[in-house]
């Protein structure tokens, strides 16, 4: 089974990487870009019998810092 | 208009970050995890009149390194 895990910063958490991207896009002449947030996308292959609880544990233990990040799992 | 831009390494490009994640998941006792690839997710707000060509330019000029990375744009 293929998984896509999207890890994004929680609203309100400062995102210097996003700010840098926003600034750089402005410098390149792209106007109207706002509220840029940088997150992570992790794709992986797991055994078909992997349970939702196990996937959740992976995210909580390693892939996302749940103090400042949200995660969303998509199965494909 | 809200955009989500997914930047992923092209197949065949070595992904040390993905390998590190895969190894760490194995160490934590999650078996059967394979082919982990780490990518980026960039969310942003752009003006409604932004054209597809402009978004493409943003990706090519700044957000993705098209030599080694693919990108996909999702409008929301």
Backbone of each chain as nested JSON, in Angstrom:
{
  "chains": [
    {"id": "A", "residues": [
      {"number": 1, "name": "UNK", "atoms": {"N": [0.853, -1.188, 0.0], "CA": [0.0, 0.0, 0.0], "C": [0.891, 1.241, 0.0]}},
      {"number": 2, "name": "UNK", "atoms": {"N": [0.516, 2.21, -0.824], "CA": [1.3, 3.432, -0.896], "C": [0.671, 4.498, 0.01]}},
      {"number": 3, "name": "UNK", "atoms": {"N": [1.497, 5.199, 0.757], "CA": [1.0, 6.267, 1.63], "C": [1.605, 7.591, 1.225]}},
      {"number": 4, "name": "UNK", "atoms": {"N": [0.785, 8.628, 1.353], "CA": [1.315, 9.982, 1.262], "C": [0.996, 10.667, 2.576]}},
      {"number": 5, "name": "UNK", "atoms": {"N": [2.008, 11.2, 3.221], "CA": [1.795, 11.875, 4.5], "C": [2.177, 13.341, 4.334]}},
      {"number": 6, "name": "UNK", "atoms": {"N": [1.217, 14.207, 4.597], "CA": [1.437, 15.64, 4.463], "C": [1.63, 16.231, 5.851]}},
      {"number": 7, "name": "UNK", "atoms": {"N": [2.758, 16.85, 6.075], "CA": [3.05, 17.455, 7.376], "C": [3.091, 18.967, 7.195]}},
      {"number": 8, "name": "UNK", "atoms": {"N": [2.226, 19.665, 7.904], "CA": [2.173, 21.127, 7.769], "C": [2.269, 21.781, 9.135]}},
      {"number": 9, "name": "UNK", "atoms": {"N": [2.822, 22.969, 9.17], "CA": [2.892, 23.719, 10.417], "C": [1.488, 24.129, 10.852]}},
      {"number": 10, "name": "UNK", "atoms": {"N": [1.252, 24.088, 12.146], "CA": [-0.045, 24.537, 12.649], "C": [-0.208, 26.04, 12.424]}},
      {"number": 11, "name": "UNK", "atoms": {"N": [-1.443, 26.495, 12.249], "CA": [-1.66, 27.93, 12.091], "C": [-1.112, 28.664, 13.312]}},
      {"number": 12, "name": "UNK", "atoms": {"N": [-0.485, 29.794, 13.077], "CA": [0.047, 30.574, 14.189], "C": [1.501, 30.305, 14.467]}},
      {"number": 13, "name": "UNK", "atoms": {"N": [2.003, 29.158, 14.0], "CA": [3.417, 28.86, 14.189], "C": [4.212, 29.617, 13.131]}},
      {"number": 14, "name": "UNK", "atoms": {"N": [5.226, 30.34, 13.55], "CA": [6.055, 31.099, 12.611], "C": [6.72, 30.177, 11.604]}},
      {"number": 15, "name": "UNK", "atoms": {"N": [6.779, 30.617, 10.341], "CA": [7.339, 29.798, 9.283], "C": [8.377, 30.611, 8.506]}},
      {"number": 16, "name": "UNK", "atoms": {"N": [9.617, 30.652, 8.987], "CA": [10.654, 31.45, 8.315], "C": [10.92, 30.978, 6.891]}},
      {"number": 17, "name": "UNK", "atoms": {"N": [10.819, 29.662, 6.665], "CA": [11.051, 29.139, 5.315], "C": [9.976, 29.664, 4.355]}},
      {"number": 18, "name": "UNK", "atoms": {"N": [8.734, 29.643, 4.817], "CA": [7.643, 30.182, 4.014], "C": [7.827, 31.664, 3.731]}},
      {"number": 19, "name": "UNK", "atoms": {"N": [8.239, 32.396, 4.756], "CA": [8.477, 33.84, 4.587], "C": [9.58, 34.094, 3.565]}},
      {"number": 20, "name": "UNK", "atoms": {"N": [10.638, 33.278, 3.621], "CA": [11.747, 33.434, 2.677], "C": [11.268, 33.179, 1.25]}},
      {"number": 21, "name": "UNK", "atoms": {"N": [10.445, 32.151, 1.077], "CA": [9.907, 31.844, -0.261], "C": [9.057, 33.007, -0.757]}},
      {"number": 22, "name": "UNK", "atoms": {"N": [8.202, 33.515, 0.126], "CA": [7.322, 34.626, -0.233], "C": [8.131, 35.84, -0.674]}},
      {"number": 23, "name": "UNK", "atoms": {"N": [9.169, 36.151, 0.09], "CA": [10.022, 37.283, -0.215], "C": [10.727, 37.072, -1.561]}},
      {"number": 24, "name": "UNK", "atoms": {"N": [11.23, 35.855, -1.771], "CA": [11.952, 35.559, -3.011], "C": [11.015, 35.657, -4.212]}},
      {"number": 25, "name": "UNK", "atoms": {"N": [9.788, 35.175, -4.076], "CA": [8.827, 35.276, -5.191], "C": [8.553, 36.74, -5.507]}},
      {"number": 26, "name": "UNK", "atoms": {"N": [8.422, 37.557, -4.452], "CA": [8.224, 38.991, -4.658], "C": [9.394, 39.612, -5.412]}},
      {"number": 27, "name": "UNK", "atoms": {"N": [10.608, 39.243, -5.005], "CA": [11.809, 39.77, -5.663], "C": [11.88, 39.364, -7.127]}},
      {"number": 28, "name": "UNK", "atoms": {"N": [11.341, 38.194, -7.443], "CA": [11.358, 37.707, -8.828], "C": [10.253, 38.355, -9.668]}},
      {"number": 29, "name": "UNK", "atoms": {"N": [9.412, 39.181, -9.026], "CA": [8.4, 39.908, -9.772], "C": [7.016, 39.282, -9.743]}},
      {"number": 30, "name": "UNK", "atoms": {"N": [6.827, 38.253, -8.935], "CA": [5.494, 37.655, -8.826], "C": [4.718, 38.401, -7.742]}},
      {"number": 31, "name": "UNK", "atoms": {"N": [3.736, 39.178, -8.158], "CA": [2.982, 39.987, -7.204], "C": [1.797, 39.188, -6.657]}},
      {"number": 32, "name": "UNK", "atoms": {"N": [1.295, 39.626, -5.512], "CA": [0.057, 39.059, -4.969], "C": [0.215, 37.731, -4.267]}},
      {"number": 33, "name": "UNK", "atoms": {"N": [1.46, 37.321, -4.036], "CA": [1.681, 36.069, -3.319], "C": [1.65, 36.354, -1.826]}},
      {"number": 34, "name": "UNK", "atoms": {"N": [0.884, 35.569, -1.106], "CA": [0.717, 35.844, 0.316], "C": [0.596, 34.533, 1.09]}},
      {"number": 35, "name": "UNK", "atoms": {"N": [0.891, 34.609, 2.372], "CA": [0.629, 33.505, 3.286], "C": [1.267, 32.199, 2.812]}},
      {"number": 36, "name": "UNK", "atoms": {"N": [2.556, 32.243, 2.506], "CA": [3.263, 31.043, 2.045], "C": [3.648, 30.19, 3.256]}},
      {"number": 37, "name": "UNK", "atoms": {"N": [3.349, 28.919, 3.181], "CA": [3.691, 27.987, 4.26], "C": [4.417, 26.794, 3.652]}},
      {"number": 38, "name": "UNK", "atoms": {"N": [5.512, 26.435, 4.249], "CA": [6.284, 25.311, 3.735], "C": [6.059, 24.088, 4.614]}},
      {"number": 39, "name": "UNK", "atoms": {"N": [5.747, 22.989, 3.983], "CA": [5.515, 21.756, 4.719], "C": [6.27, 20.597, 4.091]}},
      {"number": 40, "name": "UNK", "atoms": {"N": [5.994, 19.406, 4.571], "CA": [6.701, 18.228, 4.063], "C": [5.7, 17.24, 3.482]}},
      {"number": 41, "name": "UNK", "atoms": {"N": [6.178, 16.505, 2.513], "CA": [5.388, 15.44, 1.908], "C": [6.244, 14.192, 1.959]}},
      {"number": 42, "name": "UNK", "atoms": {"N": [5.764, 13.185, 2.636], "CA": [6.53, 11.943, 2.754], "C": [5.749, 10.824, 2.087]}},
      {"number": 43, "name": "UNK", "atoms": {"N": [6.349, 10.206, 1.093], "CA": [5.705, 9.094, 0.395], "C": [6.397, 7.808, 0.808]}},
      {"number": 44, "name": "UNK", "atoms": {"N": [5.624, 6.755, 1.016], "CA": [6.243, 5.482, 1.358], "C": [5.348, 4.32, 0.991]}},
      {"number": 45, "name": "UNK", "atoms": {"N": [5.993, 3.176, 0.901], "CA": [5.316, 1.919, 0.634], "C": [5.254, 1.169, 1.958]}},
      {"number": 46, "name": "UNK", "atoms": {"N": [4.056, 0.757, 2.38], "CA": [3.965, -0.052, 3.604], "C": [3.217, -1.35, 3.303]}},
      {"number": 47, "name": "UNK", "atoms": {"N": [3.378, -2.323, 4.199], "CA": [2.679, -3.597, 4.026], "C": [1.17, -3.351, 4.009]}},
      {"number": 48, "name": "UNK", "atoms": {"N": [0.452, -4.142, 3.192], "CA": [-0.985, -3.931, 3.026], "C": [-1.752, -4.086, 4.334]}},
      {"number": 49, "name": "UNK", "atoms": {"N": [-1.198, -4.887, 5.262], "CA": [-1.928, -5.131, 6.509], "C": [-1.641, -4.062, 7.573]}},
      {"number": 50, "name": "UNK", "atoms": {"N": [-0.904, -3.018, 7.223], "CA": [-0.622, -1.948, 8.178], "C": [-1.926, -1.253, 8.586]}},
      {"number": 51, "name": "UNK", "atoms": {"N": [-2.126, -1.116, 9.872], "CA": [-3.381, -0.531, 10.354], "C": [-3.271, 0.989, 10.442]}},
      {"number": 52, "name": "UNK", "atoms": {"N": [-4.424, 1.63, 10.516], "CA": [-4.455, 3.078, 10.678], "C": [-3.735, 3.494, 11.955]}},
      {"number": 53, "name": "UNK", "atoms": {"N": [-3.903, 2.685, 12.998], "CA": [-3.273, 3.01, 14.282], "C": [-1.752, 2.998, 14.152]}},
      {"number": 54, "name": "UNK", "atoms": {"N": [-1.234, 2.042, 13.397], "CA": [0.216, 1.973, 13.199], "C": [0.731, 3.19, 12.424]}},
      {"number": 55, "name": "UNK", "atoms": {"N": [-0.011, 3.569, 11.394], "CA": [0.384, 4.736, 10.596], "C": [0.375, 5.986, 11.477]}},
      {"number": 56, "name": "UNK", "atoms": {"N": [-0.652, 6.087, 12.294], "CA": [-0.751, 7.204, 13.228], "C": [0.445, 7.247, 14.169]}},
      {"number": 57, "name": "UNK", "atoms": {"N": [0.844, 6.078, 14.644], "CA": [2.002, 5.999, 15.55], "C": [3.279, 6.464, 14.852]}},
      {"number": 58, "name": "UNK", "atoms": {"N": [3.458, 6.054, 13.595], "CA": [4.628, 6.485, 12.815], "C": [4.693, 8.007, 12.762]}},
      {"number": 59, "name": "UNK", "atoms": {"N": [3.529, 8.61, 12.487], "CA": [3.49, 10.07, 12.367], "C": [3.819, 10.72, 13.694]}},
      {"number": 60, "name": "UNK", "atoms": {"N": [3.231, 10.195, 14.772], "CA": [3.408, 10.82, 16.088], "C": [4.814, 10.623, 16.623]}},
      {"number": 61, "name": "UNK", "atoms": {"N": [5.366, 9.45, 16.375], "CA": [6.694, 9.16, 16.934], "C": [7.824, 9.753, 16.126]}},
      {"number": 62, "name": "UNK", "atoms": {"N": [7.649, 9.87, 14.815], "CA": [8.8, 10.265, 13.997], "C": [8.525, 11.367, 12.986]}},
      {"number": 63, "name": "UNK", "atoms": {"N": [7.442, 11.22, 12.235], "CA": [7.324, 12.047, 11.027], "C": [6.876, 13.471, 11.298]}},
      {"number": 64, "name": "UNK", "atoms": {"N": [6.034, 13.658, 12.311], "CA": [5.55, 15.007, 12.612], "C": [5.843, 15.357, 14.058]}},
      {"number": 65, "name": "UNK", "atoms": {"N": [6.126, 16.617, 14.292], "CA": [6.23, 17.125, 15.657], "C": [4.859, 17.701, 16.002]}},
      {"number": 66, "name": "UNK", "atoms": {"N": [4.058, 16.925, 16.722], "CA": [2.648, 17.302, 16.894], "C": [2.445, 18.521, 17.797]}},
      {"number": 67, "name": "UNK", "atoms": {"N": [3.52, 19.007, 18.398], "CA": [3.408, 20.261, 19.158], "C": [3.168, 21.429, 18.191]}},
      {"number": 68, "name": "UNK", "atoms": {"N": [3.881, 21.402, 17.068], "CA": [3.794, 22.525, 16.13], "C": [3.298, 22.127, 14.735]}},
      {"number": 69, "name": "UNK", "atoms": {"N": [3.117, 20.825, 14.499], "CA": [2.743, 20.388, 13.15], "C": [1.482, 19.53, 13.144]}},
      {"number": 70, "name": "UNK", "atoms": {"N": [0.722, 19.675, 12.08], "CA": [-0.389, 18.774, 11.8], "C": [0.04, 17.793, 10.727]}},
      {"number": 71, "name": "UNK", "atoms": {"N": [-0.623, 16.639, 10.689], "CA": [-0.328, 15.716, 9.587], "C": [-1.624, 15.14, 9.048]}},
      {"number": 72, "name": "UNK", "atoms": {"N": [-1.552, 14.758, 7.786], "CA": [-2.71, 14.163, 7.12], "C": [-2.187, 12.991, 6.298]}},
      {"number": 73, "name": "UNK", "atoms": {"N": [-2.909, 11.866, 6.366], "CA": [-2.459, 10.662, 5.662], "C": [-3.411, 10.374, 4.513]}},
      {"number": 74, "name": "UNK", "atoms": {"N": [-2.837, 10.061, 3.367], "CA": [-3.642, 9.712, 2.19], "C": [-3.176, 8.341, 1.698]}},
      {"number": 75, "name": "UNK", "atoms": {"N": [-4.112, 7.447, 1.523], "CA": [-3.761, 6.118, 1.007], "C": [-3.959, 6.082, -0.505]}},
      {"number": 76, "name": "UNK", "atoms": {"N": [-3.051, 5.401, -1.203], "CA": [-3.198, 5.336, -2.668], "C": [-3.037, 3.894, -3.141]}}
    ]},
    {"id": "B", "residues": [
      {"number": 1, "name": "UNK", "atoms": {"N": [-6.88, 32.972, -4.384], "CA": [-6.88, 31.555, -4.729], "C": [-5.775, 30.863, -3.947]}},
      {"number": 2, "name": "UNK", "atoms": {"N": [-6.117, 29.707, -3.416], "CA": [-5.123, 28.97, -2.637], "C": [-4.447, 27.915, -3.508]}},
      {"number": 3, "name": "UNK", "atoms": {"N": [-3.158, 27.811, -3.399], "CA": [-2.408, 26.821, -4.175], "C": [-1.707, 25.861, -3.239]}},
      {"number": 4, "name": "UNK", "atoms": {"N": [-1.65, 24.614, -3.673], "CA": [-0.773, 23.648, -3.017], "C": [0.186, 23.142, -4.08]}},
      {"number": 5, "name": "UNK", "atoms": {"N": [1.471, 23.243, -3.794], "CA": [2.476, 22.787, -4.745], "C": [3.266, 21.656, -4.102]}},
      {"number": 6, "name": "UNK", "atoms": {"N": [3.233, 20.521, -4.776], "CA": [3.926, 19.333, -4.268], "C": [5.205, 19.149, -5.057]}},
      {"number": 7, "name": "UNK", "atoms": {"N": [6.325, 19.16, -4.376], "CA": [7.621, 19.004, -5.031], "C": [8.209, 17.667, -4.59]}},
      {"number": 8, "name": "UNK", "atoms": {"N": [8.468, 16.788, -5.555], "CA": [8.997, 15.469, -5.22], "C": [10.24, 15.192, -6.051]}},
      {"number": 9, "name": "UNK", "atoms": {"N": [11.132, 14.405, -5.498], "CA": [12.333, 14.008, -6.239], "C": [11.935, 13.095, -7.394]}},
      {"number": 10, "name": "UNK", "atoms": {"N": [12.609, 13.253, -8.521], "CA": [12.348, 12.371, -9.657], "C": [12.774, 10.948, -9.307]}},
      {"number": 11, "name": "UNK", "atoms": {"N": [12.111, 9.971, -9.919], "CA": [12.522, 8.581, -9.671], "C": [13.975, 8.407, -10.08]}},
      {"number": 12, "name": "UNK", "atoms": {"N": [14.719, 7.661, -9.298], "CA": [16.116, 7.42, -9.624], "C": [17.067, 8.368, -8.919]}},
      {"number": 13, "name": "UNK", "atoms": {"N": [16.558, 9.503, -8.459], "CA": [17.411, 10.436, -7.725], "C": [17.546, 9.946, -6.284]}},
      {"number": 14, "name": "UNK", "atoms": {"N": [18.755, 9.858, -5.814], "CA": [19.001, 9.38, -4.448], "C": [18.332, 10.298, -3.431]}},
      {"number": 15, "name": "UNK", "atoms": {"N": [17.753, 9.71, -2.395], "CA": [17.041, 10.492, -1.388], "C": [17.532, 10.104, 0.004]}},
      {"number": 16, "name": "UNK", "atoms": {"N": [18.615, 10.722, 0.47], "CA": [19.176, 10.364, 1.784], "C": [18.193, 10.635, 2.928]}},
      {"number": 17, "name": "UNK", "atoms": {"N": [17.389, 11.697, 2.792], "CA": [16.416, 12.003, 3.846], "C": [15.376, 10.881, 3.951]}},
      {"number": 18, "name": "UNK", "atoms": {"N": [14.912, 10.431, 2.786], "CA": [13.959, 9.32, 2.764], "C": [14.558, 8.06, 3.356]}},
      {"number": 19, "name": "UNK", "atoms": {"N": [15.816, 7.793, 3.006], "CA": [16.513, 6.604, 3.534], "C": [16.638, 6.694, 5.058]}},
      {"number": 20, "name": "UNK", "atoms": {"N": [16.937, 7.899, 5.557], "CA": [17.074, 8.087, 7.005], "C": [15.735, 7.837, 7.705]}},
      {"number": 21, "name": "UNK", "atoms": {"N": [14.651, 8.336, 7.103], "CA": [13.317, 8.121, 7.679], "C": [12.995, 6.627, 7.702]}},
      {"number": 22, "name": "UNK", "atoms": {"N": [13.28, 5.963, 6.58], "CA": [13.001, 4.528, 6.477], "C": [13.764, 3.75, 7.548]}},
      {"number": 23, "name": "UNK", "atoms": {"N": [15.034, 4.093, 7.719], "CA": [15.87, 3.426, 8.709], "C": [15.329, 3.689, 10.121]}},
      {"number": 24, "name": "UNK", "atoms": {"N": [14.947, 4.932, 10.371], "CA": [14.452, 5.292, 11.71], "C": [13.142, 4.564, 12.02]}},
      {"number": 25, "name": "UNK", "atoms": {"N": [12.262, 4.463, 11.02], "CA": [10.994, 3.742, 11.235], "C": [11.28, 2.274, 11.555]}},
      {"number": 26, "name": "UNK", "atoms": {"N": [12.251, 1.697, 10.843], "CA": [12.642, 0.316, 11.123], "C": [13.145, 0.171, 12.552]}},
      {"number": 27, "name": "UNK", "atoms": {"N": [13.983, 1.1, 12.985], "CA": [14.534, 1.061, 14.343], "C": [13.435, 1.179, 15.397]}},
      {"number": 28, "name": "UNK", "atoms": {"N": [12.372, 1.904, 15.053], "CA": [11.268, 2.085, 15.999], "C": [10.338, 0.87, 16.014]}},
      {"number": 29, "name": "UNK", "atoms": {"N": [10.615, -0.106, 15.15], "CA": [9.831, -1.333, 15.175], "C": [8.718, -1.403, 14.146]}},
      {"number": 30, "name": "UNK", "atoms": {"N": [8.679, -0.439, 13.237], "CA": [7.666, -0.498, 12.18], "C": [8.234, -1.305, 11.014]}},
      {"number": 31, "name": "UNK", "atoms": {"N": [7.71, -2.496, 10.817], "CA": [8.237, -3.366, 9.769], "C": [7.505, -3.112, 8.448]}},
      {"number": 32, "name": "UNK", "atoms": {"N": [8.139, -3.522, 7.375], "CA": [7.465, -3.488, 6.065], "C": [7.421, -2.122, 5.414]}},
      {"number": 33, "name": "UNK", "atoms": {"N": [8.153, -1.164, 5.976], "CA": [8.192, 0.16, 5.36], "C": [9.278, 0.169, 4.283]}},
      {"number": 34, "name": "UNK", "atoms": {"N": [8.929, 0.649, 3.111], "CA": [9.88, 0.593, 2.006], "C": [9.716, 1.828, 1.118]}},
      {"number": 35, "name": "UNK", "atoms": {"N": [10.768, 2.11, 0.377], "CA": [10.715, 3.124, -0.674], "C": [10.21, 4.476, -0.15]}},
      {"number": 36, "name": "UNK", "atoms": {"N": [10.817, 4.951, 0.932], "CA": [10.403, 6.232, 1.513], "C": [11.041, 7.376, 0.716]}},
      {"number": 37, "name": "UNK", "atoms": {"N": [10.239, 8.331, 0.325], "CA": [10.73, 9.491, -0.421], "C": [10.238, 10.744, 0.289]}},
      {"number": 38, "name": "UNK", "atoms": {"N": [11.134, 11.676, 0.514], "CA": [10.765, 12.923, 1.194], "C": [10.648, 14.04, 0.177]}},
      {"number": 39, "name": "UNK", "atoms": {"N": [9.549, 14.751, 0.222], "CA": [9.346, 15.869, -0.686], "C": [8.878, 17.104, 0.065]}},
      {"number": 40, "name": "UNK", "atoms": {"N": [8.489, 18.103, -0.685], "CA": [8.054, 19.354, -0.079], "C": [6.622, 19.665, -0.473]}},
      {"number": 41, "name": "UNK", "atoms": {"N": [5.941, 20.346, 0.426], "CA": [4.587, 20.81, 0.156], "C": [4.593, 22.303, 0.455]}},
      {"number": 42, "name": "UNK", "atoms": {"N": [4.283, 23.093, -0.554], "CA": [4.277, 24.543, -0.359], "C": [2.86, 25.055, -0.586]}},
      {"number": 43, "name": "UNK", "atoms": {"N": [2.289, 25.666, 0.431], "CA": [0.942, 26.231, 0.32], "C": [1.052, 27.743, 0.233]}},
      {"number": 44, "name": "UNK", "atoms": {"N": [0.254, 28.35, -0.616], "CA": [0.285, 29.811, -0.694], "C": [-1.027, 30.354, -1.22]}},
      {"number": 45, "name": "UNK", "atoms": {"N": [-1.196, 31.633, -0.944], "CA": [-2.355, 32.374, -1.409], "C": [-1.866, 33.243, -2.561]}},
      {"number": 46, "name": "UNK", "atoms": {"N": [-2.521, 33.15, -3.721], "CA": [-2.137, 34.035, -4.826], "C": [-3.38, 34.781, -5.317]}},
      {"number": 47, "name": "UNK", "atoms": {"N": [-3.141, 35.868, -6.068], "CA": [-4.25, 36.642, -6.629], "C": [-5.074, 35.742, -7.559]}},
      {"number": 48, "name": "UNK", "atoms": {"N": [-6.395, 35.958, -7.568], "CA": [-7.29, 35.092, -8.347], "C": [-6.977, 35.115, -9.832]}},
      {"number": 49, "name": "UNK", "atoms": {"N": [-6.4, 36.254, -10.303], "CA": [-6.133, 36.366, -11.742], "C": [-4.789, 35.759, -12.141]}},
      {"number": 50, "name": "UNK", "atoms": {"N": [-4.104, 35.123, -11.195], "CA": [-2.823, 34.485, -11.526], "C": [-3.037, 33.368, -12.549]}},
      {"number": 51, "name": "UNK", "atoms": {"N": [-2.257, 33.391, -13.615], "CA": [-2.44, 32.394, -14.67], "C": [-1.629, 31.136, -14.381]}},
      {"number": 52, "name": "UNK", "atoms": {"N": [-1.999, 30.067, -15.069], "CA": [-1.254, 28.812, -14.946], "C": [0.2, 29.005, -15.34]}},
      {"number": 53, "name": "UNK", "atoms": {"N": [0.426, 29.84, -16.376], "CA": [1.787, 30.064, -16.856], "C": [2.627, 30.729, -15.772]}},
      {"number": 54, "name": "UNK", "atoms": {"N": [2.017, 31.669, -15.041], "CA": [2.74, 32.347, -13.961], "C": [3.1, 31.36, -12.844]}},
      {"number": 55, "name": "UNK", "atoms": {"N": [2.148, 30.507, -12.503], "CA": [2.394, 29.517, -11.447], "C": [3.515, 28.577, -11.872]}},
      {"number": 56, "name": "UNK", "atoms": {"N": [3.469, 28.191, -13.142], "CA": [4.514, 27.334, -13.686], "C": [5.886, 28.006, -13.585]}},
      {"number": 57, "name": "UNK", "atoms": {"N": [5.909, 29.288, -13.888], "CA": [7.164, 30.042, -13.814], "C": [7.704, 30.068, -12.385]}},
      {"number": 58, "name": "UNK", "atoms": {"N": [6.8, 30.292, -11.427], "CA": [7.198, 30.292, -10.004], "C": [7.895, 28.977, -9.659]}},
      {"number": 59, "name": "UNK", "atoms": {"N": [7.282, 27.879, -10.09], "CA": [7.834, 26.567, -9.768], "C": [9.195, 26.382, -10.413]}},
      {"number": 60, "name": "UNK", "atoms": {"N": [9.302, 26.766, -11.686], "CA": [10.548, 26.541, -12.427], "C": [11.666, 27.444, -11.93]}},
      {"number": 61, "name": "UNK", "atoms": {"N": [11.319, 28.688, -11.586], "CA": [12.357, 29.638, -11.198], "C": [12.8, 29.476, -9.75]}},
      {"number": 62, "name": "UNK", "atoms": {"N": [11.884, 29.064, -8.885], "CA": [12.227, 29.081, -7.463], "C": [11.883, 27.803, -6.692]}},
      {"number": 63, "name": "UNK", "atoms": {"N": [10.674, 27.307, -6.878], "CA": [10.184, 26.312, -5.923], "C": [10.737, 24.91, -6.151]}},
      {"number": 64, "name": "UNK", "atoms": {"N": [10.956, 24.557, -7.409], "CA": [11.461, 23.215, -7.695], "C": [12.742, 23.307, -8.507]}},
      {"number": 65, "name": "UNK", "atoms": {"N": [13.626, 22.374, -8.273], "CA": [14.816, 22.227, -9.114], "C": [14.452, 21.166, -10.148]}},
      {"number": 66, "name": "UNK", "atoms": {"N": [14.084, 21.618, -11.347], "CA": [13.503, 20.683, -12.321], "C": [14.523, 19.693, -12.888]}},
      {"number": 67, "name": "UNK", "atoms": {"N": [15.788, 19.869, -12.545], "CA": [16.774, 18.863, -12.951], "C": [16.529, 17.564, -12.174]}},
      {"number": 68, "name": "UNK", "atoms": {"N": [16.212, 17.712, -10.901], "CA": [16.057, 16.506, -10.068], "C": [14.668, 16.375, -9.447]}},
      {"number": 69, "name": "UNK", "atoms": {"N": [13.821, 17.397, -9.605], "CA": [12.524, 17.351, -8.93], "C": [11.353, 17.533, -9.904]}},
      {"number": 70, "name": "UNK", "atoms": {"N": [10.264, 16.859, -9.604], "CA": [8.994, 17.099, -10.287], "C": [8.12, 17.96, -9.398]}},
      {"number": 71, "name": "UNK", "atoms": {"N": [7.173, 18.655, -10.007], "CA": [6.219, 19.389, -9.178], "C": [4.816, 19.219, -9.737]}},
      {"number": 72, "name": "UNK", "atoms": {"N": [3.858, 19.358, -8.831], "CA": [2.453, 19.234, -9.205], "C": [1.713, 20.348, -8.475]}},
      {"number": 73, "name": "UNK", "atoms": {"N": [0.817, 21.031, -9.193], "CA": [0.093, 22.16, -8.6], "C": [-1.366, 21.772, -8.422]}},
      {"number": 74, "name": "UNK", "atoms": {"N": [-1.909, 22.087, -7.257], "CA": [-3.317, 21.82, -6.965], "C": [-3.97, 23.136, -6.55]}},
      {"number": 75, "name": "UNK", "atoms": {"N": [-5.054, 23.465, -7.207], "CA": [-5.786, 24.689, -6.84], "C": [-6.898, 24.362, -5.862]}},
      {"number": 76, "name": "UNK", "atoms": {"N": [-7.117, 25.262, -4.906], "CA": [-8.184, 24.989, -3.916], "C": [-9.042, 26.245, -3.712]}}
    ]}
  ]
}
